[in-house]
Amino acid sequence: MLDRHAEAAALWDAHVNPQFVRVLRTLGFDRTWVRGEGAYLIDDRGGRWLDLQSGFGTFALGRNHPEVKRALHEAIDADTPSLPAMGLSWLPGVLAEQLVARAPAHLDAVVFANSGAESVEAAIKLARAATGRTRVLYATKAFHGLTTGALALNGGAEFRERFGPLLPGADAVPFGDLDALGAALRAGDVAAFLVEPIQGKGVNLPPDGYLAGAQALCHEHGALLALDEVQTGLGRTGRFLALEHWGVEPDLVTLAKALSGGFVPIGAVLTTRRVRDAVFDSMERAVVHGSTFSGGDLAAAAGLATLRVLDDEGLVERAARMGELLAELTRPLAERHEIVREVRGKGLLWALELGPPEGAAARRLWAAVERRQQGLLAQLVTVPLFHEHRMLIQVAAHHSSVVKALPPLTIEEADVHRFARALDDVLGRASRHLLSRTGRLVGGLGARALAAR
């Protein structure tokens, strides 16, 4: 293949999504990436950038892990009988076996998908078929994907706008509010409550007792509890599944992102045999759900290799240790810098929330900028980290003052320390010089936005 790295922006501008190209140019994030290696992205000048986004958590093993590459080469060279349609291949069965072996004992069946959103779509269908009900509840501020069914359960209006009407019978309840959930369930028509154990958009942790209480309420009213672990699963929070932190036993768990090491699209729903058998309850209904590429051999080979790496390298335990270190190093930032409202997270799912400073003039400017575009001031952190410290990090959500990190579970301790020092530097200068720095930032973004046109 010809080396066309330098053409990436032009190709995307012409044929894919020119507005996303504009966003990158506006932020100055329009680098020419030529390689990924572990926790780093490498540009065309040899610059190494610590990747604290990991493809929104997809590259939990780091980029291009050699063991997953080796497994994929072996599967390709073996000429496996992948996707025989009217037949079975053993690799997906083994992956299902290995997922079940690591999950809570009551989750003893697997339905494969191609992505996180597709696993959510599958969970909706399974819940409706198993209960005979149609209504599905979700939490405010949730993110479950962008296909139309998953989008109906999305708490972000910016994603839902212009795509309706969406799935009927999808209703929101406030995250963390058991009274509201109980009231919504009392109608007796709810198939499932789908909720992230930790909300990805904002890294919002559940209040004490919330998930256990939600499970009790769902079962009291004949509904299923479905946990979306597309981002939190596979070791991200220091447990194989985040649900283990709270000891809950959901009826459905959605997985994706990190499951293939970032190489092959894959998703899965872990469920109970009772739910599975209620859906696939006759030979006539053997194929009522599926998709063309779900359960393919390459995806399964990558998934099996990913699970082996998690085990062999102790990455779940490592995520817990590195997460404790990251929290220990960054929680004091809330005391040192007045614009830091809170540092929170679990394992290597981390967030820092910003808030207005104490000074009257700075607070007025803060409020003025936030009125113009809520969340813009979070770029006080992400932009300098990128340009001055060569670290790629994201704002946690649209219109949000939360900065979020999803480093690979393989991140080195030295890089955790380096990230904490860089944060301290950026936040210190932002706090001391908010007026001039905000003016430069907003002006710079505006100039780049004009140039991006």
N, C-alpha and C positions, 0 to 999 in steps of 0.2 A: 504494500500500500504506500502510495506517495506520502511524504511528510507534509501535511497540510495544517499543522498546529497553528501557524500564524493566521490562517484563514478562518479560524473558529468563529470569531465575532461576525465577520462578514457573511459567513454561511448561515448562522443563526438569524442574523438581521434580514437576510433575503428569504429564507425558507422555513424558519421555525417560529421564533417569537421576538420580534424587534423591540417590543416594550421591555422585555427582560434584559436585553442588551443595554437599553437606555438606563435601567436601574443600576446595572453594574458600572457603567461609565459615570453615572452621577456620584456614586460612592467611591469611585476610583478603584473598584475591585476587578477591573477588566484586565487581569493578567493573562498571559499566554501560558497555560499549564501544559507541561509536556510529560510529566510522570507523577505517579503516586507511590509512596514508599513508607509503609508503616504509619506513623503518626504525622507524616509530612506530605505536602504538595510541593512540587518542584517546578519552577517556571523556566522559560526559555533562556534565561541568563544564569541559570544554576542556583538561583535563590531558593532557600528552603523555608517553607511557611508551615508553622505548627497548625495542624487542622483540628480545631476544637469544635467543629460541626460534625465531622465524620459522615458526611452525606446524610444529615438529619438522623444520625444514629445507625445508618446502614453498615458502615465500616467499623463495627465494634472490634474486629480483630486487627484493625489497621488496614491500610490499603495494600492489596495484592499479597495477601498472606501466602507464603510458599507452599504450605501444606494443602490449602484449598486449591491452589493452582495445580499441584501435583495430582490431586484427586480428579480434577476435571480433565487433565490430559489423559489419565488412565481410562476414564469413562469414555472419552472420545475415541481413543485408540482401541477400546474393546468392542466397538461397533455394537453397542447394547441394543436390545429390541425395544427401544423407548416408545411409549405411547402406541401400543398395538391396537388401540380402539376396542375391538372385540377380543380382548386378551389382557393378560396381567404381566407386569414387570416387577421383579423382586426388590429393586432398589427403593421405590417409594414405600413399600411395605416395611422394609427395615428402618427407614427414617421414621415412619409412624411408630414402630416399636420403640425406638430410642427416645422419641419425644414423650411417649406415654411413660417410659421408665423414669423420666426425670420430673414428671408432673405429679401433683397430688394423686393419690391412688384412685379417687373416684372419677378422674378424667381419664377414661380408658379407650377413647376412640378419637380418630383424627379425620378431618375433611380438608383436603388440600385446595389451595387457591394460588393465584399468581401475584398477589400484592396485599398490602394492608387493607386498602379499600375493598378489594374483592373478598378478603376474609370477613370484613364487616358485613358486606352484602350477604355472604353465606350465613353468618350468625343470625341476621334478620330473618332469612328464609327458614332456617332450622327452627328458630324460636316460634315463628308463626305456625309452621306445620306441626310441631310437637305439642303446642298448646291449643291449637284451633282458634287462637285469638289473633287480632290484627294490630293492635295498638302497641307502639314501642316508645319507651321513655328514654330521654338522654339528659345530660347535665348541661347547664349553662356554661359557656366558655369551652365547651368540648371541641375536640377535633378528631374526626373519625375517617377522613378521606374525602375525595372530591368527585367520585361517581355519584349518580343521582340519589341512590338509596342511602349511601353513606352521608352524602351532603345534607339530606333531610335531617340527619342527627347531628349536624354541625352547629356549634354555638356561635360561629363567626358570621355576622351578617354580610361582611365584605366578600365572603365566599359564596353565599347563597343568592346574593342580589343578581337579578336578571335570569336566573335559571329555573324559576318556579313555573307552574306549581310542582312541588316535589311530592315525595311519598306521603300519602294520606295516613293519618293516625300516628304521626310522630310528634311528640310533645315534650317540651323542656321543663325540667324542674331545677331549682337552684342547687348547685354543687355544695354538698355538705349539709343540706337541710333535710333531715329525716322526716320532719312533720309534713313538709311539702310532698315528699316522696310517698308517704303513707296516704295522704289525701288523694294523690293521683292514682294510687293503686286500688283504692276502695271501690272504684267503679266495677272492678272485676273483669275488665276487658283487656288487660295489659298482657302481652306475650312476654316481654322482657324489658328490663332496665339495663341499658348499655352504658358503661361508665369506665373511664380510665382510672386506675388506682392512684396515679399521679397525673394530673392534667399536663400535657406537653406544652400547650400554649400558655406560658406563664409559670410552669413548674409549680402548680398549686397542689399542695399536699392535703390529703383528706383529714378532717378533724378526727380526734380520738373517738373510736367506736363507730365511725360512720359506715365503713364498708361492712362490718359485722351486722350493724343495724339494718343496712340496706338488704343484706342477704336474708335476715329474719323477716323483714317486711315483704320481700318478694315471695318467699315461700309461704308465708301466711296467706297471701292473696292469690296464690296459684300462678305467679309469674316466675320467669327464669331470671337469674342474675348473670349478665354477660360482662366480662371484663375485657377491655381493649388493652392488650399488652404489646401492641405492635411496636411501640417505642420503649416501654419499660421492661419487656421480657428479655430472656437470654442473657442474664447477668448484669444488665445495665445498672440496677440499683443495689448490687451486692448480693442478690439472691437470684437463682435461676429465673423465677417468676416473682414479680414485685408482690403479688398476693401473699407470698410466704411471710412477709413482714407483719401481716395482720391476721393470719390464720384463717382466712375465709375460704369457702369451698364453692366457687361459682359453677354454674351449669355449662358455661361456654367461655372460652378464652381465645382471643384472636392474637395471632403471631405473624410477623413478616420481617421487614427491614434486615436485621442482622443475621437472619437464618441461613443465608447462603454466603456469608462473608462479603457480600456486596457484588458477587459475580453474576448471579442468575436470578431473575425475578421469581419469588416464591412467597407464598403465604400459607397459613394453616389455621384451622379452628380445632382446638382441643375441646372435647365435649364428653358427656357421659354416654354410656352405651344405651341408656334409656332414651335419651334425646335422639341419638343416631337411629335407633331401631324404630322410633315413632315416625321418622321421616322416610327412611328406606324400609317400608313395612311390607313390601310384596315385590315379586319379580317385575310386575308392571311398573313399579316405582323405583326400580334399581337405578335409573338414570335421571331422576327428577332434579338433581343438582349436579353440576360439574362445570368444567370449562376445558377448552381444547388442550391447553398446555399444562394444566394443573396435574401434578404427579409425574412430570417428566423426569427421565433418568438423570439428566445433567443437573437439574435443580436438586434432586434427591442426593446425588453424589456430593454436591457442594454443601448441602445441609448436613449430611453425615460427617463430612470433614470439619465443618464448623463446630459441631458438637464435640468431636474428638479434640480439637484445639482448645475449646473451652475447658475440657477436662484435663488434658495433658499439661497445659500451661497454667492451670489453676486460675483462670481469668475471672471467674465469678468471685472468688475470694480476693483476688487482686483488685477488682472493682470496689469491693468493700473497703480495703485498706487505702487505696488511692483516694477514694471518696472521703474517708475520714481525714486524710492528710489535707486534701483540698479544702474541706470545711474548716479545719483547724487553722489553716493559713489565711483564709479569706473572711471568716466571720469577724475578726477584729477590724476589718475595713469599715464596718458599720459604726464603730466607735471613733475611728480615725478621720472619717470623711463625712461631712454633714449631708452630702447629697445621696449617701447610701442609706436607704431605708431598711433593707433586710437582705441577708444572704441565706439561701435555703436550698434544699435538695435532699437527695438520698443516693448513696453510691456515687456513680459518675453521671448523674443527672443533676445539674447544678444551675442555680440562677442567682442573679444579683438584681435587686429592685432599687431603682433610683427614685428620689423625691426632691421637692424644692428645698433650697438652702434657707438659712436663717435670715440673711441680710435682706432688707426691704427692697433695695434696687434689684438685687439678683433675683428675688422672688417675683418681682414684677416682670422682669425679662423672661424668666422661666414660664410664667403663666401666659405671657404674650406668645411665645414660641409654641407652647403646647396647644393654645387655642388655634393657632394657624395649622398645625399638624401634630396631633397627639402622638407622642412616642419619638418625635424627631430628636429629642435631646439624648435618647439612648445612644445615638450615633456619636456622642461625646466619648463613649467608651469603644464602640466597635471600630470606628474609623481610625483613631490613633493606634489602637492595637494592631490593626492591619498594616498601616503605613510605617509606623515607627518601630514596631516590635515583631513584625512578620508573623502575626497570629490571626487566623480566620475564625471569627466568632459571629454569632447572630443575635438580632433582637428577637425575643421569644414569641412575639405575635404582632399583628397589625395594631396600631394605636396603643402600643404598650411601652412602658418605661422599664421593662425587664430585659436584661441581657442573659443569654442562656448558653451554657456549654454542654456539649455531648462528646467529650474526648474519647478516643478509642480506649478499650479496656486494657490495651497494651502500653498505654502511655508510661513513659519513664518518670521516676520520682523527680529527677532533675528538671524535667519539663513542667511538672506541677509547681515546683518552686519558682521556676522562671515565669510562669503564667501569673502566679500570685504577686511577684515583684513588679511585673509589667502593669497589672491592675492597680497596684498601689501608686505607681508612678503616674498613670493616666488619670486616676481619680484625684490624686493630690493636685495636679496642675489644673484639672477641671474645677475643683472646689475653690482653689485660690484665685483663679482668673476667670470665673464664670462669665462675667460680662464680655470681656474681650474675646475669650475663647469661643463663646457661643456665637458672637458676631462673626468671627472668622469662619466657624463651622458652617453656619447658615449661609453666609456669603459664598463660601467655597462650594457648598452643595448646589446653591442656585446657579453659580457660574458653570459648574459641570453639567447641570441639567440643561442649560441653554446650549452648551457645546454638544451634548448628546442628541439634541434634535437634528 
